[in-house]
Amino acid sequence: MATTARRMHELLEPICLVTYMADEVGAEYTALGHRNYWGGYFASRAAPLGRVPAEVVHAAFYSFAEGEAARHIPSAWEKIPPEESLAARERGSVASLRRILGDLADTQGLVRAADLTTKAATSAPTEGRMMYAGLRTLPIPADPLTRLWHSATVLREHRGDGHIAALVTHRIGGTEAHVISAIAMGIHPPESFGRIHHLPEERLAAVMAGLRERGLVEGGRFTDAGRELQQRIEALTDELAEAPYEALTPDELDELVTELEPVSAVLVAAGSR
């Protein structure tokens, strides 16, 4: 049986995915003056942390290879203030949600979903949650659709902070985490995964060798030990993601699921793009 955190992740993730999949977001970054999507991505996602150096962004994001954050931070902020990139991300994300959802974006059910998601998103402790804490400093939008996207994103970063804690606990580095995710998704060879395929061959070879030496991977697929570890990490991630939803009563949780299900279904059908 899925935990509350797992079920909410399944329902909220399609809302967040427009930020990374929909054309409107990239168009906003381009209009603002970013040279490419990744410049806008790093600038906007890191913006709530303040003008921190690339080393801090690298640590907070965790899963990017060495040097990837430094290619965009701080250069992405030199001509474009972080808050402008953050606003562009919000505009593009909400525009894409409104396009995909159509009339569903203006229902009372969505308003209620936004209210309950916001209640959960603003209720968990921030200690040890760098990205979550950063987003918690931002004002809560008044518009219901914007508020739903914002709160879903806050909860995504809360879960992400916990996932990083789970990975660190099990001594899985950022690039290794992408390999494990690729194998779990059935991508073979895992080195072809879009998040890591561009890395130098020697870097990928070293990562795969390390996983083989630990007995977690063989032939680009999980060993029994590797599959068990992946499941343990996901279970701990779910456990660490429960806190926000403890602020909701059982009836409120049921109501939130009911209101989110049609929204999530439409976004899933569209591939959130």
N, C-alpha and C positions, 0 to 999 in steps of 0.2 A: 504493500500500500504506500502510495506516494506521501511524503511529508507535506505539511503546509507550505514550507519554503520551496519545495520542488514544484508543487502545483502552481504556486504564484509565479515562479520563474518561467514556467511554461506559458503562462498567460500574459506576463508582462514583457518578456523578451521580444515578441513580435512588434510591440510598440517601440521599443528602443532601437530595433534593427533599421528603421528608416534612416536613422542618423548615419549609418554606415553603408546603406545600400541604395537609397533613393537619390535620383539625379538633382533634386532641388537643393540638397545640402552642398554638393560639389559646386553647383552654380552660384550659391551664395558665397562660398569661399573664393571662387574665381572673381566674382564681382567686387569683392573686398580687396583683391590684389594679391592673394596667395598664388604662388607659382604652380602649385599642384594640390591635389586632394590632401596629401599627407602633411603639407605645411599647415593647412587649415585644421586637420585632425589634431595634430600635436598642440597647436596654439590654443584651440578651443577647449580641448579636454583637460589640458594642464592649467588653464586660466584660473580656476578656483583656488589653486595652490599659491597664486601670486607669481611674481617674476623670479621664480627659483631657477637655479642652474640646471643644465641638462642632466647632470648626475642625479639630481633629486627626481626629475621626471622619469629617468630610466629606472630608478628604484621603485617609484610609485606605480609605474605601469607594469614593471616586472618582466613581461613576456617578450619584449623586443630585444633583438640582438644588440650586442655592444656597439655603440656608435650610432645607432639609428636615431635615437632622440637628439643627439648632438648635431645631426644633419639639419634639424629644424628649429631647435631651441638653443640660443635665444634669437636666432636670425628671423624667425617667423614673427617676433614681437618688435623688431627694430623699427618698422614703418607702420605696423598695424597694432594698436593697443590690444592687449589680451581680451578686455571686455567686449571689444567690437567683434572679435572672432567668436566669442561665446554667444553673443547675440545673433550672429550669422548662423551658427549651428542651430540655435533654437528656431529661428525663422524658417530655415530650410526643413527642419524636422517636422514642424507643425504644419507647414504647407503641404508636405507629402502626406501626412496623416489625413489632412482634410480632403485631399484629392482621392486617396484610396478609400476612405470611409464614407464619403458622400454624406447623405442625410443622417447617417448613424453618428456623425460627429456633433450633431446638435440635439441629441435626445437627452431627456432627463436621466435616463439610465447612465449615460456617459458622465453627466455631472456628478451623480452619486458615486460612480466608480472613481472619479477624480478626487472627490472628498475623502473617501475611505483609503485610497492609495496614499494620499497626502498624510493622513493620520498615521498610517504605518511608517511612512518614509521619514517622518519627523519625530519618531518615538524611541529609536534605539540609541544606546550609548555610542559616543564617537571615539572613545579611547581605543587606540591601536588601529583605527580605520582612517588612513590618510586621505584617500579619495572621497570617501563618504563625508568626512569632516569638512573637507573643502566645499563640497556641494551644499552642505547644510548651512553654510554662511550666506548663500545666495537667497534673494527674496523669492517668495512663493508667488508664482504668476496668478493673476486674477481670472484670466480666461480659462474655462474648464478644460478644453482640449490641450492647451499649453500646460496647464497644471498637471494633467494626467501624464503627459510626456515627461515633464520635469520630474515628477515624483517617481515614475517608473525608472528613469535614469538614475535618480538618487539611490533607489533600491538595487539597481544593477551594480552600481559602484560599491554599495555595502556588501553585496554578495561577492564581488570581485576581490575586495579586501580580505574577506574570509577565505576565499579560494587560494589567494597568495599565501595566507597563513598555513593552510593545509599543505600546499606544495612545499613550503619551506620546512614544515614539520617532517615531511617524508623525503627531504633532500632531492627534490625535483626542481631543476632550474627552469628558466623561462623558455628556452628553446626546446628543452626536453619535454616541457609541458605541451608544446605544440605538437611534438611527435606523438605523444600519448593521446592527445585529442584526435589527431589524424587517424591513428590506428583504431580508436574507439568509433570513429565515424565510418570506418571501412575504406579509407583512402589507402591505396597501395600503388607504388611504394610510398611510405609516409613522407619521404623527403620531397614529394611532389606537391604537398599541401601549399596552398597559396600564400600562407603567412610566413613560410620559411624557404620556399623553393629558390628564392633569389639569393640566398646566402652562399658564401664560397663553399665549394665542394668539400674542401678539407675540414671546414667547420662542421658541416653536416655529418661527415664521416666520423669525426671525433665524438659527436653527440651520440650517434648510433652505436659506436664502439663502447661508449660508457654504459649505455643501456644494456647492451649484450653482456658486458662484464658483470653487471649486477644481476643478470639472469632474468631481466624483465622483458626482453625482446629477442626474437630469433627470426631471421628471414623476413624482417619488416612487419612481423605480427607479434601479438602478445604471447608470452609464455603463460602458464597458469599463474605464476607469481606476479607477472606483469598485469594480468587482468584483475587479480585480487587487489593489487595496489591501486589501480585506477578506480576500482569500485570503492575502496576505502577512502580515497581522496574525495570522491564525489559525495559519499555519505557524510564526511566531516564538513565539507562545504555546505551541504544542506543544513546540518546541525548548527553551524555558525551563522547561517542566514535566517534562523527562526526568530530572533529577537524582535524585529520590527512588527511582526504579525501578532505578537503577544499583546500588543496594545489594542487589538480588535477583539470584540466579543465573538463567541461562536456564531451568533446570528449575523453580525457584521461581516464575518469571513464568508459565510454562505452567500450573503447578498453581494459581496464583492465578486466572488466567483461567477455568480449568475449574471452580473452586469458586464463582466469582462469577457465572458465566453464568446458572445457574438462579435465583439470588437476584435478579439484575437483571431477568430476564425476567418474574418475578412482579410486581415493582414497576412495571415499564413497563406491563404489562397493566392494572394498577390506577391508572395515572396518578400513582403515588406519593402517593395520598391515601386 
